Amino acid sequence: SSTVENLVSGYSTHSFIFCGDFNLPNINWSNDNLGIMYSVTTGNRTHPIPETFAFLNFYQINSVFNNFNSMLDLIFTNLNLFKVNVVHDPVVPEDRYHPALRGRYT
């Protein structure tokens, strides 16, 4: 998380998109006008990933759930005009845990 903070503070006028399989299924994500809000659904443990991106006023813009009603692939950005949706004709076969996603700047 300190690497992300250093990168964002060092390039404060730039736009960022961080994508990945973060494997945080027990967190509910939402956004307000200042960035992400989150709540942990099981246990009381906080996690540095959502804390870091919330501190930096980033948004978590993926709202596509997998076949198990879980969201493992997260997309954090400081662009409030970026939308993500599912791809219905993926180029490669997708697995049940990671649906194919498409990002679009609006």
C-alpha positions in Angstrom: 0.0 0.0 0.0 2.9 2.4 0.6 4.0 1.8 -3.0 0.6 2.9 -4.3 0.6 5.9 -2.0 4.2 6.9 -3.2 3.3 6.5 -6.8 0.1 8.5 -6.6 1.7 11.3 -4.6 4.6 11.4 -6.9 2.4 11.8 -9.9 -0.5 13.7 -8.4 -1.7 15.3 -11.7 -2.0 11.9 -13.4 -4.9 9.4 -13.8 -4.5 5.9 -12.4 -6.2 2.6 -12.9 -5.2 -0.4 -10.8 -6.7 -3.7 -11.8 -6.3 -7.1 -10.4 -7.5 -10.3 -8.7 -7.4 -8.9 -5.2 -9.3 -11.9 -3.7 -11.3 -9.8 -1.2 -14.7 -11.5 -1.4 -15.9 -10.5 2.1 -16.0 -6.8 1.4 -19.0 -4.8 0.2 -18.0 -1.9 -2.1 -19.8 1.3 -2.9 -18.8 4.8 -3.9 -19.8 8.3 -3.0 -18.6 11.6 -4.5 -15.3 11.4 -2.7 -14.4 7.8 -3.5 -14.9 4.3 -2.2 -16.7 3.2 0.9 -16.5 -0.4 2.0 -17.6 -2.7 4.8 -16.2 -6.0 5.8 -18.9 -8.7 5.9 -17.2 -11.3 8.0 -14.8 -10.7 10.9 -13.6 -7.4 12.2 -10.2 -7.4 10.4 -9.5 -4.3 8.4 -7.4 -4.6 5.2 -4.8 -2.2 3.9 -6.0 -2.4 0.3 -9.4 -0.7 0.8 -8.0 1.6 3.4 -5.3 2.8 1.1 -7.6 3.4 -1.9 -10.2 5.1 0.3 -7.5 7.4 1.8 -6.5 8.3 -1.7 -10.1 9.1 -2.8 -10.1 6.4 -5.4 -13.2 4.6 -6.7 -13.7 0.8 -7.0 -15.6 0.6 -10.3 -16.2 -3.1 -10.9 -19.7 -4.2 -10.0 -19.7 -7.5 -11.9 -20.1 -10.6 -9.7 -18.8 -14.0 -10.7 -20.8 -17.3 -10.9 -20.5 -17.6 -7.1 -22.0 -14.1 -6.4 -18.6 -12.9 -5.4 -16.4 -10.1 -6.7 -12.7 -11.0 -6.8 -11.5 -8.7 -9.6 -11.3 -5.1 -8.5 -10.6 -2.0 -10.4 -9.5 1.1 -8.5 -9.2 4.5 -10.2 -9.2 8.2 -9.5 -11.3 8.7 -12.6 -15.0 9.0 -11.7 -16.0 8.7 -15.4 -14.8 5.2 -16.0 -17.4 2.4 -16.4 -17.0 -1.4 -16.3 -19.3 -4.1 -17.6 -19.3 -7.7 -18.6 -18.1 -8.9 -22.0 -20.6 -11.2 -23.6 -18.2 -12.4 -26.4 -14.8 -12.8 -24.7 -11.7 -13.4 -26.8 -10.5 -16.2 -24.5 -12.5 -18.7 -22.5 -13.4 -17.2 -19.1 -13.5 -19.1 -15.9 -16.3 -19.2 -13.3 -14.3 -17.0 -10.8 -13.3 -14.2 -13.2 -15.8 -12.9 -15.7 -14.4 -11.1 -18.7 -14.7 -7.3 -18.2 -14.6 -4.3 -20.4 -13.7 -0.8 -19.3 -14.9 2.3 -20.9 -14.1 6.0 -20.3 -17.4 8.0 -20.4 
